Amino acid sequence: MLHPQERTAILILTGVLILLAVMSFLIESTGKEPFATPFSETLEDGTLAVLTGSVTVAANTRTGDHLMLTVNNTSVFVPGGALDEPETTIGEIVSVIGIVQTYHEKKEIIVECPEDIIIRPQ
């Protein structure tokens, strides 16, 4: 048999767990975009950034079947398999969300998953 204090503690813990589950669901359903900073060359490496613009180049890397996009003169690294038909993105307006990284002294965005590339209606 539980003492009243133990029942109260279990109720509080259950309530906190339910609250955490609901908050986690709400944050996940919102996506990354509200938490991302608009991309600029001055952002520090490791910052979550969003870049919106027209895709001018879509080319596969030499190894790993990865993809490099150029959006507003900024390189965007897309891991292999994230886009089914990358050639169709040329000329499209996209928003990409990813981590800022410096590569060969130039800032770029590293996309983590396909959901981080959003094709915008023109």
N, C-alpha and C positions, 0 to 999 in steps of 0.2 A: 504494500500500500504506500502511495506517495504522500508526503507531507504537503500542506498547502503551499509552502515556499517552492517546493520542487515542481508542483503543477504550474505555478505562476512562471517559473523559469522556463519550463518546457513550452508554455504558451508564448512567451516572449520570443524564444528562439525560433519557434515555428513561424511566428509573424515576421520576424526579420528575414528568415529564409524565403518566405513567399514574396516579401517586398524586394529582395535582391533578384529573385527570378523574374519578377515583373519588370524591374528596371533594366535588367540585362536584355530582355526581349525588346523593350522599347528602344534601347540604344542600338541593338543589332538591326532592327527594322528601319531605323533612321538612316543607316549607312555611314560612310566615312566623310562624305562631303561637308556636312555642317561643322566637322571638327578640323578640317583642313584649312591651311593658310594659302591664300593666292600666291602662286609661284612668282619668285623674283630671284635674280642672280645673287641677292644679298642674304638669302636664307642660309641658315647653318645646315651642314650635313646632318641627316637623321630627322629632319623636320617633315611632317606629313603635309604635302602640298597638293593643290589642285591647279591644273592648267587647262584652259579652254581656248581652242583655236582650230584653225584649219590644218589638216594633215597634208604636208607637201611631199613627204618621202615615206615610203614603207618598204624596207628591205630586210631580208633575212641575214643573220650574222653568218660568218663563215663556219662556225662550229656551234653545236648545241641546238640548232634549229630555233634559235631565238629570233626576235624581231626588233628592229630599230625603227621607230617612227620619228619624224621631225614635225613638231607642232609649234608654230610661231617661232621658228628658228631655235627651238630647244629640243635636245635629244630625249627620247623616251624609250627606255629599255623594257621590252615586254618578254617575259619568259616563254619558252617554247610551248606551243599549243594553246596560248591564250586567245588567239584570234584564228578562226577557221579559214577565212579568206582575206589576208591582209591587204591585197591589192585593191579591194573594194573600198578601203578606207581613204584612199587618196582623194582629196577634194572635199571630204566630209568634215563637218564641224564636230569635234569631240571634246569631251572633258575627261582628263586622265587624273587619277588620284594615286599618289605614290610617295615614296620616300626620296628626299633630295640627297644626291650624292655628287661628289666632285670626281670627274673622270678626265684625265689628261688636262687638268687645270680648268675644266669647264663644268658648270653645273648641269645635271641631268636628273630626270625622274625615273625611279625604278618602280614599275608596276608590280604588284604582288599577285593579283588574280584577275580573271576575265571580267568580273563585275566592276573592276576599277576603271574600265574603259567604257564610257557612255557616249554613244553616238547621238548627237543632238539633231532635231529636225531643222531643216534649212528654211 
